[in-house]
Amino acid sequence: MTYRRANFLSAAILLPLALAAGCAPSAERECLYQVSTLGALVEGVYDGNLAVGELKKHGDLGLGTFDAMDGEMVMLDGRVYRVRADGKAEEVGDEEATPFAAVTFFEADHTGSLEGPFDLALVEEMLDRTLPTKNIPYAIVIEGTFARVKTRSIPRQTKPYPRLAEVATKQTTFAFENPRGTLVGLRCPPYAKGLNLPGWHLHFLTAERTAGGHVLELVTEKVRFALDYTPAIRVVLPTGGAFWEADLAGEKSADLKRAEK
């Protein structure tokens, strides 16, 4: 694990938490930088708006997706990987674009280990116990040996784009038995609903970085974890297109629950 600590575009919402200045240059390393909103993704806003090369200026660890929902994004050690609909991972070029991503410059504020077997629900519960507060976002890296990891990815979509709940019914899933690898994830607080996914959101890469996906289930064996406290959020919004036309009002929790299964 490497611990290190970014317009096309757009309007930006600064949500300062512990940092009164939001994501000023001196504070950006402690900032979760987010492109668009998860609520927009739920509504089918899948056109890429920010190049991966630009995204890398704002973080070296995170997750998201690509233009037209073409696979799952995993950013690790400053490198961006796409997990395709066949479960295979590949590093992508800086010219690729994302409609939704959240990244940060990762610096460990707390480390620990878990000696399983522990399933996903128990891992999340145990990690929650280590948090100093549940009211700020966190980035996490979990590395080691797993008894089992089940992931998914989604094939590239074509216009007119369906909503995310419908897209999720076409997902492909993959089971990894006894893999070594890395989980990359975020934990967002409940009030982030609509902007991002409340709770834990994890993506997986094998140790060889050749396969992975969005985590649906897992059983750990012996792993170590590192948490980065991220007390500020910057949300950068597209200046037009489908985002401006989307209906982003209303409750999205039921759609997200269906999409995350």
C-alpha positions as CSV (number, residue, x, y, z in Angstrom):
1,M,0.0,0.0,0.0
2,T,1.2,3.5,-0.8
3,Y,0.0,6.3,1.5
4,R,0.2,9.7,-0.1
5,R,-1.7,12.4,0.2
6,A,-7.2,19.0,-8.4
7,N,-12.5,22.6,-14.5
8,F,-13.7,21.1,-17.2
9,L,-16.4,22.7,-16.3
10,S,-18.3,23.7,-13.8
11,A,-20.1,25.0,-10.8
12,A,-18.7,23.7,-7.6
13,I,-20.4,23.2,-4.3
14,L,-18.1,23.5,-1.3
15,L,-19.3,21.7,1.8
16,P,-16.8,22.6,4.5
17,L,-17.0,20.4,7.6
18,A,-14.0,20.7,9.9
19,L,-12.2,22.9,7.4
20,A,-13.8,26.3,7.3
21,A,-12.0,27.1,4.0
22,G,-13.5,24.1,2.2
23,C,-11.0,22.7,-0.3
24,A,-8.5,25.5,-0.4
25,P,-5.2,24.5,-1.9
26,S,-3.6,23.8,1.5
27,A,-6.6,21.7,2.6
28,E,-7.3,19.8,-0.6
29,R,-5.3,16.8,0.5
30,E,-8.0,16.3,3.3
31,C,-10.9,16.8,0.8
32,L,-13.2,14.3,-0.9
33,Y,-13.4,15.6,-4.5
34,Q,-16.5,14.4,-6.2
35,V,-17.7,14.7,-9.8
36,S,-21.5,15.1,-10.1
37,T,-23.9,13.3,-7.7
38,L,-25.0,9.8,-7.2
39,G,-28.6,11.0,-7.5
40,A,-27.8,12.1,-11.1
41,L,-26.4,8.6,-11.8
42,V,-29.6,7.0,-10.4
43,E,-31.5,9.1,-13.0
44,G,-29.4,7.9,-15.9
45,V,-26.9,10.8,-16.3
46,Y,-24.1,8.7,-17.6
47,D,-22.2,11.1,-20.1
48,G,-18.6,11.6,-19.0
49,N,-17.9,15.2,-18.1
50,L,-14.4,15.1,-16.6
51,A,-11.3,13.4,-18.0
52,V,-9.4,10.9,-15.9
53,G,-6.2,13.0,-16.3
54,E,-8.0,15.9,-14.6
55,L,-9.4,13.6,-11.9
56,K,-5.9,12.5,-11.0
57,K,-5.1,16.1,-10.1
58,H,-7.5,15.9,-7.2
59,G,-6.7,12.5,-5.7
60,D,-4.8,9.2,-5.8
61,L,-7.5,6.9,-4.4
62,G,-11.2,6.5,-5.0
63,L,-14.0,5.0,-7.0
64,G,-16.6,5.8,-9.6
65,T,-17.6,4.8,-13.2
66,F,-16.9,5.8,-16.8
67,D,-18.7,7.4,-19.7
68,A,-21.9,5.5,-20.5
69,M,-21.5,3.4,-17.3
70,D,-18.8,1.4,-19.0
71,G,-17.5,-0.6,-16.0
72,E,-16.5,0.1,-12.4
73,M,-13.7,2.5,-11.6
74,V,-11.0,1.8,-9.0
75,M,-8.3,4.4,-8.4
76,L,-5.4,3.1,-6.4
77,D,-1.9,4.6,-5.9
78,G,-2.8,7.3,-8.5
79,R,-3.6,4.7,-11.2
80,V,-7.1,4.3,-12.6
81,Y,-8.5,0.9,-13.5
82,R,-11.7,-0.1,-15.3
83,V,-13.3,-3.4,-14.3
84,R,-15.2,-4.4,-17.4
85,A,-18.4,-6.3,-17.7
86,D,-16.4,-9.5,-17.9
87,G,-14.8,-8.8,-14.5
88,K,-11.3,-8.1,-16.0
89,A,-9.5,-5.0,-14.9
90,E,-7.4,-2.7,-17.1
91,E,-5.6,0.5,-16.5
92,V,-7.2,3.4,-18.5
93,G,-5.7,6.4,-20.2
94,D,-6.0,10.0,-19.1
95,E,-8.4,10.7,-22.0
96,E,-11.2,8.5,-20.5
97,A,-14.1,10.4,-19.0
98,T,-16.2,9.9,-15.9
99,P,-19.8,11.0,-15.2
100,F,-19.4,10.2,-11.4
101,A,-16.4,9.7,-9.2
102,A,-15.1,10.5,-5.8
103,V,-11.4,10.6,-5.0
104,T,-9.0,11.9,-2.4
105,F,-5.2,12.1,-1.7
106,F,-4.9,9.1,0.7
107,E,-2.9,9.5,3.9
108,A,-3.6,7.0,6.7
109,D,-4.9,8.5,9.9
110,H,-5.7,5.2,11.5
111,T,-4.5,1.6,10.8
112,G,-5.5,-1.8,12.1
113,S,-6.0,-5.4,11.2
114,L,-8.8,-7.9,11.0
115,E,-8.3,-11.7,11.4
116,G,-11.4,-13.4,10.2
117,P,-13.4,-15.0,8.9
118,F,-15.7,-12.0,8.9
119,D,-18.4,-11.3,6.3
120,L,-19.1,-7.9,4.8
121,A,-21.7,-6.9,7.3
122,L,-19.4,-7.7,10.2
123,V,-16.4,-6.0,8.6
124,E,-18.5,-2.8,8.2
125,E,-19.7,-3.0,11.8
126,M,-16.2,-3.5,13.1
127,L,-14.8,-0.6,11.0
128,D,-17.6,1.6,12.3
129,R,-16.4,1.0,15.8
130,T,-13.0,2.4,15.0
131,L,-14.4,5.8,13.7
132,P,-14.0,8.9,15.9
133,T,-17.2,10.2,14.4
134,K,-19.8,9.0,11.8
135,N,-20.4,12.6,10.6
136,I,-17.5,13.0,8.2
137,P,-16.5,11.0,5.1
138,Y,-13.7,8.4,5.2
139,A,-11.5,6.8,2.6
140,I,-10.3,3.2,3.2
141,V,-7.9,0.7,1.9
142,I,-8.2,-3.0,3.0
143,E,-5.4,-5.3,1.8
144,G,-4.7,-8.9,2.3
145,T,-6.2,-12.4,1.9
146,F,-9.9,-13.0,1.5
147,A,-11.7,-16.3,1.7
148,R,-14.2,-15.1,-0.9
149,V,-15.2,-11.9,-2.7
150,K,-18.3,-11.5,-4.9
151,T,-18.3,-8.5,-7.2
152,R,-20.2,-7.1,-10.1
153,S,-19.8,-4.8,-13.1
154,I,-22.1,-3.2,-15.6
155,P,-21.8,-3.3,-19.4
156,R,-21.6,-0.1,-21.4
157,Q,-25.0,1.6,-21.9
158,T,-26.4,3.1,-25.1
159,K,-28.8,6.1,-25.4
160,P,-31.5,6.7,-24.4
161,Y,-29.9,5.7,-21.1
162,P,-32.0,3.6,-18.7
163,R,-32.2,4.5,-15.0
164,L,-29.6,2.9,-12.7
165,A,-32.1,0.5,-11.1
166,E,-32.8,-1.0,-14.6
167,V,-29.2,-1.1,-15.5
168,A,-28.4,-3.0,-12.3
169,T,-30.6,-5.9,-13.4
170,K,-28.2,-6.5,-16.3
171,Q,-25.1,-6.6,-14.1
172,T,-22.7,-9.5,-14.3
173,T,-21.3,-11.0,-11.1
174,F,-18.0,-12.7,-10.4
175,A,-16.8,-14.9,-7.5
176,F,-13.2,-14.9,-6.4
177,E,-12.1,-17.8,-4.2
178,N,-9.1,-17.2,-1.8
179,P,-7.9,-14.1,-3.6
180,R,-5.2,-11.7,-2.4
181,G,-6.1,-8.2,-3.2
182,T,-7.2,-4.7,-2.2
183,L,-10.5,-3.1,-1.3
184,V,-10.8,0.6,-2.1
185,G,-13.7,2.4,-0.6
186,L,-15.5,5.3,1.0
187,R,-17.8,5.8,3.9
188,C,-20.1,8.7,3.6
189,P,-22.4,10.1,6.4
190,P,-26.2,9.8,6.3
191,Y,-26.7,13.4,5.3
192,A,-24.7,12.8,2.1
193,K,-27.7,10.9,0.7
194,G,-28.4,12.2,-2.8
195,L,-24.8,13.3,-3.2
196,N,-23.1,10.0,-2.5
197,L,-23.9,6.6,-1.0
198,P,-24.4,6.7,2.8
199,G,-22.4,4.1,4.5
200,W,-19.6,1.9,3.1
201,H,-19.0,1.6,-0.7
202,L,-16.2,-0.8,-1.7
203,H,-14.5,-1.8,-4.9
204,F,-12.1,-4.7,-5.3
205,L,-8.9,-5.3,-7.2
206,T,-6.9,-8.5,-7.2
207,A,-3.3,-8.3,-6.1
208,E,-2.3,-8.6,-9.8
209,R,-4.8,-5.8,-10.6
210,T,-6.2,-7.8,-13.4
211,A,-9.8,-8.4,-12.1
212,G,-12.2,-7.0,-9.5
213,G,-15.5,-5.0,-9.3
214,H,-18.0,-3.4,-7.1
215,V,-18.2,-5.5,-3.9
216,L,-21.5,-7.3,-3.2
217,E,-20.3,-9.9,-0.7
218,L,-17.0,-10.9,1.0
219,V,-15.4,-13.1,3.6
220,T,-12.1,-11.9,5.0
221,E,-9.2,-14.0,6.2
222,K,-6.3,-11.9,7.4
223,V,-6.4,-8.3,6.2
224,R,-5.0,-4.9,7.3
225,F,-6.8,-1.7,6.8
226,A,-5.9,2.0,6.7
227,L,-8.4,4.9,7.2
228,D,-8.1,8.4,5.9
229,Y,-10.3,11.0,7.7
230,T,-11.6,13.4,5.1
231,P,-13.3,16.3,6.7
232,A,-14.4,18.3,3.6
233,I,-16.3,17.6,0.4
234,R,-16.1,19.3,-2.9
235,V,-18.8,18.5,-5.4
236,V,-18.1,19.6,-8.9
237,L,-21.2,19.8,-11.2
238,P,-21.6,19.7,-14.9
239,T,-22.5,23.0,-16.6
240,G,-25.3,21.6,-18.8
241,G,-26.5,18.6,-20.7
242,A,-28.5,15.8,-19.2
243,F,-27.5,16.8,-15.7
244,W,-29.4,20.1,-16.0
245,E,-32.4,18.4,-17.4
246,A,-32.6,15.5,-14.9
247,D,-35.2,15.4,-12.2
248,L,-33.0,15.2,-9.1
249,A,-35.8,15.8,-6.6
250,G,-37.4,13.1,-4.5
251,E,-36.2,10.1,-2.5
252,K,-33.6,7.9,-4.2
253,S,-33.0,5.4,-1.4
254,A,-35.2,2.6,-2.9
255,D,-33.5,2.9,-6.3
256,L,-30.0,2.9,-4.7
257,K,-30.9,-0.2,-2.7
258,R,-31.9,-2.1,-5.8
259,A,-28.8,-0.9,-7.7
260,E,-26.4,-1.9,-4.9
261,K,-27.6,-5.5,-4.6
